[in-house]
Amino acid sequence: MKTKFKFPAIPWRGIRLIGMLALFVGAALTYQRWWPPLSHWIDRTMAATRPKAPEDEAEPDALAHNSVESLELSPQARSNLGLTPEFLRPIALTTYRRSISVPAVVAPRPGRTQIHVSTPLTGVITHVHAVTGEAVMPGTLLFEIRLTHEELVTSQTEFLQLLGELEVENREIVRLEEVAQSGAVSGKTLLERRYAKEKLEARLNAQREALKLHGLSDGQVQQIAEERHLLRDLQIVAPSTDEHAHGEELRLSMENVRPVSFGHQPQEESDEPRPLIIEHLDVHKGQAVAAGDQLCTLVDFSRLFIEGQAFEKDSGAISAATTSGWSVTAVFSEEASERTIENLKLAFVENSIDPESRALSFFVDLPNELVRDETNNEKQRFVSWKFRPGQRLQIRVPVEEWVDQIVLPVDAVVKDGADWFVFLQNGDHFDRIAVHVKYRDQTNVVIANDGSIYPGDVAALKSAHRMQMAIKNKSGGAVDPHAGHQH
């Protein structure tokens, strides 16, 4: 007979002891999370339930001190201070990235921003459709050229002659094949004609390649072969910056094109290429041009670079930010304020340091946007971009990341002597709370999470300096016009 195993009974007192021990260990491990809020709540509760001393027994200094730690603001006063719901928000823990400021300049993208349009063939300019400063789309007609290159004319003539001789040879071979079936012509004669055809085809292919060397495209050579007309006029159109097929900027005069100024040019749609601006016009009507001469310069400002110039000692931080994939912030200084563009991506960092300035260049992608797009009565389109090459700015590059921090704008804190203060909303009042500032830069302040303020407290995110001046006026003290500012 088998005996069943029974677990030894654990006394109820032992279970309670184990549970209390587990609770104590868990509380000790999470001390930093639950103790500061609990201590803050206990202090507030005790302060609210503490019996008030009679007015005749209260100390005048204590009453004065308590009265100046809070500021009552009417709805009008809040509006005057700019404390809209946007600037009255609960404090939340966030990730802060400590950054360095680097001088920079807006720069063109090599090989993409500027496009030099040149003629591949010698001729005379018969029409100039381009206008300096005008915006054109890829495929827009820019110039018409009458070809005068003698070698090109000779090559085209020989090409058409070979095409004619090849057609004659093909018809002769067909005739001999019919006659050879009856035995009237020997097979040797037919074979010789076929050899002659192959020689003509070889010469024709060589002449076709010679036309390409003169600057003609495959489509142009094919059209000459189909229409049996010499190429007399050449039309040059605006190329595309991203997709560029061989010869797409050269078209025969009989093809349909989109004129710049003398016809209707449709407005840019979301799926169309970006407009190109004619920056420089280098030729005029009637001018003789040789193969390779530059006709005009087009620019595409839809995407630019920001070129930063970092010190040599910051090269490690720049490389670390690139490796980590951190975004950077561009700061443009304007007359009355600063304009920031966040979440910009580092494109690349140069592999060498400038020997004269000892600066390390790095490049940031800068998407651009149109601020003006107008078409005049002559159907000429003019556009303006927000950012232009040569603009000066500052780049903020993150070098260190801090997780779960209380981060406030610089306008949300004010300094008075050795103390820093923030203002928390408490009904119609704003309580001035002393805080410890761990780090401060040009835009943000990192507040220590030491129990002075907590996530969830509603803070005034601006006008802390003006509220501090109001409290000083309320207390009767002299107002320091430089309070909260550092020079």
Salt bridges, closest charged atoms under 4 A:
GLU69 OE2 - HIS65 ND1 3.90
GLU69 OE2 - ARG432 NH2 3.05
GLU72 OE1 - HIS429 NE2 3.77
GLU144 OE1 - HIS127 ND1 3.77
GLU144 OE2 - HIS129 NE2 2.99
GLU151 OE1 - HIS149 NE2 3.94
GLU167 OE2 - ARG228 NH2 2.44
GLU169 OE2 - ARG193 NE 2.95
GLU172 OE2 - ARG175 NH2 2.58
GLU177 OE2 - ARG194 NH2 2.84
GLU209 OE2 - LYS212 NZ 3.52
ASP218 OD1 - LYS212 NZ 2.62
ASP242 OD1 - ARG112 NE 3.98
ASP242 OD2 - ARG274 NH2 2.85
GLU248 OE2 - HIS244 ND1 3.05
GLU249 OE1 - HIS244 NE2 3.74
GLU268 OE1 - ARG381 NH2 3.27
ASP300 OD2 - ARG274 NE 3.54
GLU312 OE1 - ARG358 NH2 3.14
ASP314 OD1 - LYS313 NZ 3.45
GLU334 OE2 - ARG339 NE 3.26
GLU338 OE1 - ARG396 NH2 3.86
ASP365 OD1 - ARG303 NH2 3.45
GLU369 OE2 - LYS386 NZ 3.26
ASP373 OD2 - ARG381 NH2 2.76
GLU374 OE1 - ARG372 NH2 3.37
GLU400 OE1 - ARG98 NE 3.02
GLU401 OE2 - ARG97 NE 2.99
ASP416 OD2 - LYS472 NZ 3.42
ASP428 OD1 - ARG78 NH2 3.88
